[in-house]
Amino acid sequence: KFELAVADYSAVLKSQSPKDAQAARVRQNRGAAYLRLGDWDRAIADFTVALDRDPKGRGADSILVSLGAAYFGKGDQNKALDSFSRAVKLNPASSSAVMNRAAVYLRSGDEALALADLDQVLRMQPDNAGALIGRGGLLARRGRMDEANADFTAALKRKPNNPQAWLGRAFAEDSLHNRAAAESDVRQAIRLDPSSAQAHQLLATLLQAD
């Protein structure tokens, strides 16, 4: 369906002047379709044209988030980071921009900055399951297992069918020597995602330790 959307938006653009304000919106929409198709370069081109129309206007932060997502998908971490940071500067209340920037920091190994951004997201949206899972993983890597466990538990209240949250809490429970709880959690993770090698490996380790 996204291919059809691209064709329709392209047809609209042929009938519009490039200077038409509506053309920028159509470019943004077509860019979103390209983004869903994984056509990063065409998405970047459309978002860039849409942004050039009014780089600091209403909705510019949303375009920057989409532009950053396209660069992130393409693997250009520097431009993704720049786009998300510009979006945050335009709209500090954009949890999407901050959350995406945290993902860039995490991929580039800047865990302290990623943690700071996830903290910021959760100040704005305390029930954001994605941020809770992300922060839980970072806290676990830093050995802060009680806090990680609390984040995964909070995430599961919002997203009880998220295998990543069950698996994260299983690792935390195991580190806290709560083997029965860890086994229960990892079995739930496997039920939700039978293909998870990490979950199967943890379960095998737990069973071998009994």
N, C-alpha and C positions, 0 to 999 in steps of 0.2 A: 504493500500500500504506500510505502514511502517513495518508491519509484514513481508512482502515479502522482503523488503530491508534488514531487520535483517537476514533473512535466507540466502540471497545472500552474504552478508558480512561475515557471519559465514562460508559459504562454501569456500570463498576466504581464510579466515584465516587458515582453515584446510590444505591448500596447501602451506602455507608460513611458513618460519622459524620465530619464535617470535622476532629474532634479525634483521630481514629484515626491512629496513627503511620504505618500503611500508606498512608493517604490522601496523605500528603506525598510518599511515594515514587511513587505513581501520578501525582500532579501533576507531579513532575519528569519522569517518562517521557512524559506527554502534552505537556509543554512541549518536550521534545526532538523529538517528532513535529511540533509546530507550527513549531519552528525549522527543520526540514528542509523544511517547506512554505513557508517564508518569511513565515509569519503572525506577525510580530514582536510585535504587541501581545498576542495571546493567549499566546504563549510567555513574554513578560515577566510576565504576570499569573500564570501557573502557577508559574514559577520563584520569583516573589516570595512566593507562598503557601507553597511548599515550604521556602523559606529561613526564613520567619518561624517555622516550627515549631521550628527549632533553629539560630539564626543563627551559632553558633560550634561546632556539633557536628561529629561525624564526617561527612565528605562535604559539608560546607558549602562548602568551597573549590571543589569540582566544580560545585555549583549556581551559585556566583558566576561561574565561567568561562562556563557556559551562559547565564546572565543577561547577562553582558558581551557575548557573541556576539550575542544578540538585540538589545541596544542598538546594537551596532556595525552590524548589518544594517539597523536602522532609521535609522541616521545620527546617533544621539545620542552623539557622541564623549565628552562629559563624563561621562555615566553609564556608558558602556562602560569608560572609564578608571578610574572609581571602583570598579566591580565587579571588574575585573582586579586592581587594587591591593589591594583587600580580600582577594581570593583569595591573592595573594602574601603578604600579612601573616599570614594564617591558616596557609599552607603554603608557606614559601619554596622548598621543593624541587619545587613544581609547575611543571614546564617549560612546560606548556600555558598556565598563567596568565601567565608571563613572556613567552612567545612572542606571545600575543595582545595583551598590553600594548604590546609592541614595534610591532605592527601599528597600534595606535591612535596611538602617537607618530609613526610614519612618515607616517600619513595627515594628521596635524595639523602636520607639518613640523618636529617636534622630533627631528631626526636624531641629535643627540648622545645623547639619552635612548634612542632606538631602538637605537642601536649598543651602548650599555651593556647593555641588556636582552638583545640577541642574543649579546653576549659571555658574559653570565650563563648563557643557555641552553646555549651550547657548552661552558662549563665543566662543566655537568651532563651534557650529551649531546654529546660531541665529533663524533659522526657524524650529527647531526641535519641532513638535507639541506636542509630548508626554512630553517633558521637560517643555514646556510652560504650559500645563495643570497641570502637577505636581506642578510646582512652583506657578501657580495661586492658587491652592488649599491651599498650605502652607501659601501664603501671605494673603489669605482670613481668615484663622484661626488665623492669627496674627493681624487681623483688618486693614490690608493695602489694602482696597477695591479698591481704584483707580488703584493701581499697579496690583492687581489681575484681575480686569476688562480688563486692557490693555493686560495682558498675554492671557486671554481667547479669546479676540478679535483677537490677532495675531495668535493664534492656529487655529481659525476658518477660517482665510484666507488660511491656508494650508490644513485644514481638515474640510470642511464645513458640512460634514455629521457625525461629531463626537458628539453624544448626551451628552457626559460628558462635553465637552467644552460649549455647549449651556446651560446645567444645571448649570455649575460653574458660567457662566456669569450671568445667571438669579439670582442666590443667591447674587452675587456682586451688580447687579443693584437694587435688593430689599433693600440691606443694604444701598445703596446710595440714597434710596427713589425715584428711578426711576421705579415706579410701572408698567407703561405701557410697558416699555422696558423689565422689568422682566417677565411680563406675556407673551409677544411675544416670548421671548427666551425659557421659560419653555414649551410653547406649541410646539415649534420646537423640543425641547428635547423629548417630549412625542411622537411626530410624528415619530421620528427616533427610539425611544425605548419605545413602549407602556407599557412595563412591569416595568418601573422604578417607584418604590414606592416613592422614594424621589421627583421625578418630580411631581407626582400626588399630593403628600402632599403639596408641595410648591404652586402649582396652586390653590388648595383648600384654602390655607391660603390667597393667594392674592385675590381670589374672595370674600372670607368672609370679607376681610378688606375694600372692595369697599363700 
